[in-house]
Amino acid sequence: MGMVQKRKKMHYGDTHLQRRWRVRNRRRDLDQIDTDLQTRSGELINQGVDLDKPGFAQFYCVHCAKYFINDTALQGHFRTKVHKRRLKALETEPYSIEESERAAGRGSFQKPKKRVMETQPSKEDVIAGKRIKIEEVPDKEGTTKMAQDDDQDELPSTSSSSAKPKRKRPQKMEN
């Protein structure tokens, strides 16, 4: 009958070691990955052999900026929750300098554009000429029209028999 296991704090007093462990697992940020997707995605999928990287840099997930040991591990990664979350995060356009200026009051607000992200093609498909597609989702224009239609329904109409009668508010009683 043991006690609850307590997490061991490795290198508690050694701040230089803590910093090294913290930075070691750092991944690329979303805006850096977005730049890679737009400029050099085919180049990253089809890299040259590098003996220092896992799998000799032959199996790379562009969306997560991560190397894998073999193709089976890479294909398994595509089905994981971590990869699907990263695809979902990459669907919105990354934060830019222009957007920060608009937020500061130098311009009008624009919604970030939504995009459709698909998992990268296999290495054979890239060699055959297939590329990663980034498609923008068209904005629905029916939303503004529907809002206008709702406003027209609220106007009082005497000739319409299907109009709902207004609910009467309870009156305050005076003493």
Accessible surface in RSA format (square Angstrom, percent):
REM  Atomic radii and reference values for relative SASA: ProtOr
REM  Chains: A
REM  Algorithm: Lee & Richards
REM  Probe-radius: 1.40
REM  Slices: 20
REM RES _ NUM      All-atoms   Total-Side   Main-Chain    Non-polar    All polar
REM                ABS   REL    ABS   REL    ABS   REL    ABS   REL    ABS   REL
RES MET A   1   242.80 125.7 164.69 109.0  78.11 186.0 142.95 121.5  99.85 132.3
RES GLY A   2    76.17  93.9   0.00   N/A  76.17  93.9  34.85  95.6  41.32  92.5
RES MET A   3   171.31  88.7 154.54 102.3  16.77  39.9 122.91 104.5  48.40  64.1
RES VAL A   4   143.90  94.7 121.52 110.0  22.38  53.9 128.25 111.4  15.65  42.5
RES GLN A   5   163.34  91.3 140.98 103.0  22.36  53.2  62.63 133.3 100.71  76.4
RES LYS A   6   171.43  83.6 149.07  91.5  22.35  53.2  98.98  89.1  72.45  77.2
RES ARG A   7   179.37  75.3 160.10  81.6  19.27  45.9  84.63 115.7  94.74  57.4
RES LYS A   8   162.90  79.5 148.07  90.9  14.83  35.3  95.65  86.1  67.25  71.6
RES LYS A   9   124.39  60.7  99.93  61.3  24.47  58.3  50.72  45.7  73.67  78.5
RES MET A  10   138.58  71.8 118.92  78.7  19.66  46.8 105.25  89.5  33.33  44.2
RES HIS A  11    65.22  35.6  50.73  35.3  14.50  37.1  41.19  42.5  24.03  28.0
RES TYR A  12   162.40  75.8 150.34  85.5  12.05  31.4 102.64  77.1  59.76  73.7
RES GLY A  13    63.92  78.8   0.00   N/A  63.92  78.8  33.70  92.5  30.22  67.7
RES ASP A  14    59.62  41.8  57.20  56.9   2.42   5.7   4.12   9.7  55.50  55.4
RES THR A  15    83.96  59.7  81.70  82.8   2.26   5.4  53.57  72.0  30.39  45.9
RES HIS A  16   121.05  66.2 113.10  78.6   7.95  20.3  83.19  85.7  37.86  44.1
RES LEU A  17    30.11  16.8  30.11  21.5   0.00   0.0  30.11  21.1   0.00   0.0
RES GLN A  18    61.58  34.4  55.87  40.8   5.71  13.6  17.24  36.7  44.34  33.6
RES ARG A  19   139.08  58.4 139.04  70.9   0.04   0.1  48.35  66.1  90.73  55.0
RES ARG A  20   147.37  61.9 138.29  70.5   9.08  21.6  69.31  94.7  78.06  47.3
RES TRP A  21   118.69  47.6 113.80  55.1   4.89  11.5 113.08  60.3   5.61   9.1
RES ARG A  22   162.19  68.1 139.96  71.3  22.23  52.9  74.13 101.3  88.06  53.4
RES VAL A  23    92.48  60.9  85.96  77.8   6.52  15.7  86.82  75.4   5.66  15.3
RES ARG A  24   151.84  63.8 121.52  61.9  30.32  72.2  61.55  84.1  90.29  54.7
RES ASN A  25    98.25  67.8  83.97  81.1  14.29  34.4  29.07  70.0  69.18  66.9
RES ARG A  26   158.59  66.6 130.70  66.6  27.89  66.4  51.68  70.6 106.91  64.8
RES ARG A  27   115.81  48.6 101.87  51.9  13.95  33.2  34.54  47.2  81.27  49.3
RES ARG A  28    91.72  38.5  83.41  42.5   8.31  19.8  33.65  46.0  58.07  35.2
RES ASP A  29    62.18  43.6  58.17  57.9   4.01   9.5  16.08  37.8  46.10  46.0
RES LEU A  30    71.70  39.9  67.33  48.2   4.37  11.0  67.33  47.3   4.37  11.8
RES ASP A  31    72.76  51.0  69.09  68.8   3.68   8.7  20.89  49.2  51.87  51.7
RES GLN A  32    80.15  44.8  75.93  55.5   4.22  10.0  21.72  46.2  58.42  44.3
RES ILE A  33     0.63   0.4   0.52   0.4   0.11   0.3   0.63   0.5   0.00   0.0
RES ASP A  34    10.17   7.1  10.17  10.1   0.00   0.0   0.31   0.7   9.86   9.8
RES THR A  35    76.64  54.5  74.54  75.6   2.09   5.0  53.21  71.5  23.43  35.4
RES ASP A  36     9.64   6.8   9.64   9.6   0.00   0.0   0.64   1.5   9.01   9.0
RES LEU A  37     7.85   4.4   0.00   0.0   7.85  19.7   0.00   0.0   7.85  21.1
RES GLN A  38   117.14  65.5  80.80  59.0  36.34  86.5  27.52  58.6  89.61  68.0
RES THR A  39   101.24  72.0  63.22  64.1  38.02  90.6  64.78  87.0  36.46  55.1
RES ARG A  40    93.17  39.1  87.61  44.7   5.56  13.2  33.97  46.4  59.20  35.9
RES SER A  41    12.62  10.7  10.45  13.9   2.17   5.0   0.00   0.0  12.62  17.7
RES GLY A  42    18.26  22.5   0.00   N/A  18.26  22.5  12.48  34.3   5.78  12.9
RES GLU A  43   109.97  63.1  96.07  72.7  13.90  33.1  46.88  90.7  63.09  51.5
RES LEU A  44    15.54   8.7  15.35  11.0   0.19   0.5  15.40  10.8   0.14   0.4
RES ILE A  45     8.17   4.6   6.78   5.1   1.39   3.3   6.82   4.9   1.35   3.7
RES ASN A  46    70.90  48.9  51.83  50.1  19.08  45.9   6.32  15.2  64.58  62.4
RES GLN A  47    36.09  20.2  24.61  18.0  11.48  27.3  17.77  37.8  18.32  13.9
RES GLY A  48    58.63  72.3   0.00   N/A  58.63  72.3  41.85 114.9  16.78  37.6
RES VAL A  49   109.32  71.9  74.72  67.6  34.60  83.4  74.72  64.9  34.60  93.8
RES ASP A  50    49.65  34.8  46.23  46.0   3.43   8.1  18.18  42.8  31.47  31.4
RES LEU A  51   134.48  74.9 111.93  80.1  22.55  56.7 111.93  78.6  22.55  60.7
RES ASP A  52   135.96  95.2 100.70 100.2  35.26  83.4  30.14  70.9 105.82 105.5
RES LYS A  53    77.39  37.8  70.63  43.3   6.76  16.1  40.65  36.6  36.75  39.1
RES PRO A  54    68.50  49.9  58.93  53.7   9.57  34.8  67.97  56.1   0.52   3.3
RES GLY A  55    11.84  14.6   0.00   N/A  11.84  14.6   6.75  18.5   5.09  11.4
RES PHE A  56   108.28  54.2 108.23  67.0   0.05   0.1 108.23  65.6   0.05   0.1
RES ALA A  57     0.77   0.7   0.24   0.4   0.53   1.2   0.24   0.3   0.53   1.4
RES GLN A  58    38.82  21.7  36.13  26.4   2.69   6.4  19.36  41.2  19.46  14.8
RES PHE A  59    49.23  24.6  48.86  30.3   0.37   1.0  49.23  29.8   0.00   0.0
RES TYR A  60    14.60   6.8  12.13   6.9   2.47   6.4   2.77   2.1  11.83  14.6
RES CYS A  61     0.00   0.0   0.00   0.0   0.00   0.0   0.00   0.0   0.00   0.0
RES VAL A  62     2.01   1.3   0.19   0.2   1.82   4.4   0.19   0.2   1.82   4.9
RES HIS A  63     0.09   0.0   0.09   0.1   0.00   0.0   0.00   0.0   0.09   0.1
RES CYS A  64     7.42   5.6   6.26   7.0   1.16   2.7   5.59  14.2   1.83   2.0
RES ALA A  65    12.26  11.3   1.27   2.0  10.99  25.0   1.27   1.8  10.99  29.1
RES LYS A  66    70.82  34.5  69.50  42.6   1.31   3.1  25.96  23.4  44.86  47.8
RES TYR A  67    52.97  24.7  39.12  22.3  13.85  36.0  26.56  20.0  26.41  32.6
RES PHE A  68    26.67  13.3  24.15  15.0   2.52   6.6  26.67  16.2   0.00   0.0
RES ILE A  69   117.09  66.6 105.44  78.6  11.65  28.1 105.44  75.9  11.65  31.6
RES ASN A  70    67.08  46.3  67.08  64.8   0.00   0.0  23.18  55.8  43.90  42.4
RES ASP A  71    70.44  49.3  69.12  68.8   1.31   3.1  24.55  57.8  45.89  45.8
RES THR A  72   108.61  77.2 100.39 101.8   8.22  19.6  72.13  96.9  36.48  55.2
RES ALA A  73    38.79  35.7  23.06  35.6  15.73  35.8  34.43  48.5   4.36  11.6
RES LEU A  74    13.11   7.3  13.11   9.4   0.00   0.0  13.11   9.2   0.00   0.0
RES GLN A  75    60.21  33.7  59.39  43.4   0.82   2.0  27.04  57.6  33.17  25.2
RES GLY A  76    22.73  28.0   0.00   N/A  22.73  28.0  19.01  52.2   3.72   8.3
RES HIS A  77    13.04   7.1   9.72   6.8   3.32   8.5   5.38   5.5   7.65   8.9
RES PHE A  78    25.14  12.6  17.52  10.9   7.62  19.8  17.52  10.6   7.62  21.8
RES ARG A  79   168.49  70.7 151.77  77.4  16.72  39.8  70.14  95.9  98.35  59.6
RES THR A  80    54.15  38.5  48.24  48.9   5.91  14.1  53.75  72.2   0.40   0.6
RES LYS A  81   143.69  70.1 135.43  83.1   8.26  19.7  80.69  72.6  63.00  67.1
RES VAL A  82    90.97  59.9  88.72  80.3   2.25   5.4  89.37  77.7   1.60   4.3
RES HIS A  83     0.20   0.1   0.20   0.1   0.00   0.0   0.20   0.2   0.00   0.0
RES LYS A  84   118.08  57.6 112.08  68.8   6.00  14.3  66.29  59.7  51.80  55.2
RES ARG A  85   149.21  62.6 142.21  72.5   7.00  16.7  63.76  87.1  85.45  51.8
RES ARG A  86    56.08  23.5  52.46  26.7   3.62   8.6   4.58   6.3  51.50  31.2
RES LEU A  87    22.74  12.7  22.74  16.3   0.00   0.0  22.74  16.0   0.00   0.0
RES LYS A  88   135.95  66.3 129.09  79.2   6.85  16.3  83.10  74.8  52.85  56.3
RES ALA A  89    42.63  39.2  26.03  40.2  16.60  37.8  37.88  53.3   4.75  12.6
RES LEU A  90     3.19   1.8   2.48   1.8   0.71   1.8   3.19   2.2   0.00   0.0
RES GLU A  91    40.33  23.2  40.33  30.5   0.00   0.0   1.23   2.4  39.10  31.9
RES THR A  92    55.59  39.5  52.72  53.5   2.87   6.8  33.14  44.5  22.45  33.9
RES GLU A  93    74.57  42.8  67.22  50.9   7.35  17.5  15.02  29.0  59.55  48.6
RES PRO A  94    33.83  24.7  19.85  18.1  13.98  50.8  30.07  24.8   3.76  23.4
RES TYR A  95   145.76  68.1 122.26  69.6  23.50  61.1 103.90  78.1  41.86  51.6
RES SER A  96    45.75  38.7  36.73  49.0   9.02  20.8  36.08  76.8   9.67  13.5
RES ILE A  97   130.97  74.5 126.75  94.4   4.22  10.2 128.83  92.8   2.14   5.8
RES GLU A  98   105.61  60.6 104.27  78.9   1.34   3.2  48.90  94.6  56.71  46.3
RES GLU A  99    38.10  21.9  37.62  28.5   0.48   1.1  10.58  20.5  27.52  22.5
RES SER A 100    39.53  33.4  34.47  46.0   5.06  11.7  24.00  51.1  15.54  21.8
RES GLU A 101    75.23  43.2  73.46  55.6   1.77   4.2  13.83  26.8  61.40  50.1
RES ARG A 102    60.80  25.5  50.47  25.7  10.33  24.6  15.13  20.7  45.67  27.7
RES ALA A 103    85.59  78.7  42.30  65.3  43.30  98.5  54.82  77.2  30.77  81.5
RES ALA A 104    81.91  75.3  39.09  60.3  42.82  97.4  52.13  73.4  29.78  78.9
RES GLY A 105    61.62  76.0   0.00   N/A  61.62  76.0  31.87  87.5  29.75  66.6
RES ARG A 106   183.93  77.2 160.11  81.6  23.82  56.7  57.24  78.2 126.69  76.8
RES GLY A 107    53.20  65.6   0.00   N/A  53.20  65.6  31.35  86.0  21.85  48.9
RES SER A 108    84.13  71.1  71.31  95.2  12.82  29.5  51.44 109.5  32.69  45.8
RES PHE A 109   157.35  78.7 130.06  80.6  27.29  71.0 131.07  79.5  26.28  75.2
RES GLN A 110   103.63  57.9  96.67  70.7   6.95  16.6  30.04  63.9  73.58  55.8
RES LYS A 111   165.90  80.9 148.01  90.8  17.90  42.6  92.07  82.9  73.83  78.6
RES PRO A 112    57.95  42.2  43.98  40.1  13.97  50.8  49.08  40.5   8.87  55.1
RES LYS A 113   106.18  51.8 100.03  61.4   6.15  14.6  59.23  53.3  46.95  50.0
RES LYS A 114   101.93  49.7  97.90  60.1   4.03   9.6  72.42  65.2  29.51  31.4
RES ARG A 115    12.87   5.4   9.60   4.9   3.26   7.8   6.78   9.3   6.09   3.7
RES VAL A 116    65.39  43.0  62.62  56.7   2.77   6.7  64.36  55.9   1.03   2.8
RES MET A 117    17.66   9.1   0.61   0.4  17.05  40.6   0.39   0.3  17.27  22.9
RES GLU A 118    89.53  51.4  84.38  63.8   5.14  12.2  33.80  65.4  55.72  45.5
RES THR A 119    53.72  38.2  34.61  35.1  19.11  45.5  20.74  27.9  32.98  49.9
RES GLN A 120    10.65   6.0   2.83   2.1   7.81  18.6   0.15   0.3  10.50   8.0
RES PRO A 121    14.92  10.9   4.30   3.9  10.63  38.6  13.51  11.2   1.42   8.8
RES SER A 122    39.35  33.2  29.35  39.2   9.99  23.0  28.77  61.3  10.58  14.8
RES LYS A 123    49.20  24.0  43.60  26.8   5.60  13.3  37.98  34.2  11.22  11.9
RES GLU A 124   125.66  72.1 119.53  90.4   6.13  14.6  63.92 123.6  61.74  50.4
RES ASP A 125    57.45  40.2  56.55  56.3   0.90   2.1   3.43   8.1  54.02  53.9
RES VAL A 126     7.56   5.0   4.54   4.1   3.02   7.3   4.54   3.9   3.02   8.2
RES ILE A 127   119.37  67.9  91.42  68.1  27.94  67.3  96.18  69.3  23.19  62.9
RES ALA A 128    91.52  84.2  47.13  72.7  44.39 101.0  58.90  82.9  32.62  86.4
RES GLY A 129    45.65  56.3   0.00   N/A  45.65  56.3  25.02  68.7  20.63  46.2
RES LYS A 130   118.31  57.7 108.54  66.6   9.77  23.3  65.50  59.0  52.81  56.2
RES ARG A 131   131.71  55.3 122.13  62.3   9.58  22.8  56.10  76.7  75.61  45.8
RES ILE A 132    23.21  13.2   2.52   1.9  20.69  49.9   4.99   3.6  18.22  49.4
RES LYS A 133   109.34  53.3 100.30  61.5   9.04  21.5  62.31  56.1  47.03  50.1
RES ILE A 134    50.24  28.6  19.59  14.6  30.65  73.9  19.59  14.1  30.65  83.2
RES GLU A 135    85.94  49.3  81.56  61.7   4.38  10.4  34.84  67.4  51.09  41.7
RES GLU A 136   102.58  58.9  81.19  61.4  21.39  50.9  26.58  51.4  76.00  62.1
RES VAL A 137    72.28  47.6  56.58  51.2  15.70  37.8  57.70  50.1  14.58  39.5
RES PRO A 138   112.07  81.7  95.22  86.8  16.85  61.2 106.23  87.7   5.84  36.3
RES ASP A 139   129.84  90.9 105.58 105.1  24.26  57.4  41.30  97.2  88.54  88.3
RES LYS A 140   157.96  77.1 146.90  90.1  11.06  26.3  97.03  87.3  60.92  64.9
RES GLU A 141   146.76  84.3 134.08 101.4  12.67  30.2  51.49  99.6  95.26  77.8
RES GLY A 142    39.83  49.1   0.00   N/A  39.83  49.1  32.72  89.8   7.10  15.9
RES THR A 143    79.64  56.6  70.62  71.6   9.02  21.5  61.08  82.0  18.57  28.1
RES THR A 144    90.75  64.5  86.20  87.4   4.56  10.9  73.08  98.2  17.67  26.7
RES LYS A 145   134.92  65.8 133.42  81.9   1.50   3.6  78.21  70.4  56.71  60.4
RES MET A 146   127.52  66.0 126.63  83.8   0.90   2.1  98.52  83.8  29.00  38.4
RES ALA A 147    55.87  51.4  48.98  75.6   6.89  15.7  53.94  76.0   1.93   5.1
RES GLN A 148   112.31  62.8 110.00  80.4   2.31   5.5  33.21  70.7  79.09  60.0
RES ASP A 149    63.95  44.8  62.75  62.5   1.20   2.8  23.93  56.3  40.02  39.9
RES ASP A 150    84.85  59.4  82.70  82.3   2.15   5.1  22.57  53.1  62.28  62.1
RES ASP A 151    90.93  63.7  86.57  86.2   4.36  10.3  27.79  65.4  63.14  63.0
RES GLN A 152   119.89  67.0 108.21  79.1  11.69  27.8  31.51  67.1  88.39  67.0
RES ASP A 153   120.00  84.1  90.00  89.6  30.00  70.9  31.27  73.6  88.73  88.5
RES GLU A 154   137.64  79.0 111.23  84.1  26.41  62.9  47.42  91.7  90.22  73.7
RES LEU A 155   121.20  67.5 112.24  80.3   8.96  22.5 112.72  79.2   8.48  22.8
RES PRO A 156   106.37  77.5  75.94  69.2  30.43 110.6  84.80  70.0  21.58 134.1
RES SER A 157    54.50  46.1  34.79  46.4  19.72  45.4  29.85  63.6  24.65  34.5
RES THR A 158   147.43 104.9 110.07 111.6  37.36  89.0  87.82 118.0  59.61  90.1
RES SER A 159   110.68  93.5  73.94  98.7  36.74  84.6  55.43 118.0  55.24  77.4
RES SER A 160    46.39  39.2  29.45  39.3  16.94  39.0  25.16  53.6  21.22  29.7
RES SER A 161   120.69 102.0  80.28 107.1  40.42  93.1  57.42 122.3  63.27  88.6
RES SER A 162   101.54  85.8  70.18  93.7  31.36  72.3  55.39 117.9  46.15  64.7
RES ALA A 163    49.97  45.9  25.13  38.8  24.84  56.5  34.95  49.2  15.02  39.8
RES LYS A 164   188.41  91.9 164.44 100.9  23.97  57.1 109.09  98.2  79.32  84.5
RES PRO A 165   125.78  91.7  99.21  90.4  26.57  96.6 110.57  91.3  15.21  94.5
RES LYS A 166   168.56  82.2 142.96  87.7  25.60  60.9 100.91  90.8  67.65  72.1
RES ARG A 167   227.94  95.7 199.55 101.7  28.39  67.6  83.87 114.6 144.08  87.3
RES LYS A 168   189.20  92.3 164.94 101.2  24.26  57.8 113.05 101.8  76.16  81.1
RES ARG A 169   209.04  87.8 194.87  99.3  14.17  33.7  68.23  93.2 140.81  85.3
RES PRO A 170   130.80  95.3 101.71  92.7  29.09 105.7 112.96  93.3  17.84 110.9
RES GLN A 171   166.29  93.0 139.63 102.0  26.66  63.5  52.39 111.5 113.91  86.4
RES LYS A 172   197.11  96.2 169.89 104.2  27.22  64.8 117.52 105.8  79.59  84.8
RES MET A 173   181.73  94.1 148.88  98.5  32.84  78.2 113.67  96.6  68.06  90.2
RES GLU A 174   167.18  96.0 132.82 100.5  34.35  81.8  50.75  98.2 116.43  95.1
RES ASN A 175   199.23 137.4 122.82 118.7  76.41 184.0  66.47 160.0 132.76 128.3
END  Absolute sums over single chains surface
CHAIN  1 A    15422.5      12775.0       2647.4       8397.1       7025.4
END  Absolute sums over all chains
TOTAL         15422.5      12775.0       2647.4       8397.1       7025.4
